[in-house]
Amino acid sequence: MPLADVGRDARRVARTRIITDFIAAEMPSAPPDDAHDIAVVLRHLLSHRSWFWLTREYGLDQERVAQVVTWVIRTLIDTAEAGDLPTTLEDL
């Protein structure tokens, strides 16, 4: 099965729920839908698939990936907490 086509796995769904619930809890002032969507994107950054692409395809070493992903997570949460949330297409 190709890496991008892994199907749904109950264990992965459960891990995703734990991670997204934790991240969303870090953004209490964000509307629940925005907090969830941001958390899902961050969950993707924490996935082995994302790590694979960043290290193998794009050539970043693991330490650099950890630094950048940590910065992205901190930046997105801080930005969301400051009230700068994802826009809808109508807002663009």
Helices and strands as residue ranges (DSSP letters): H 10-25, H 32-45, H 48-52, I 53-57, H 62-81, G 89-91
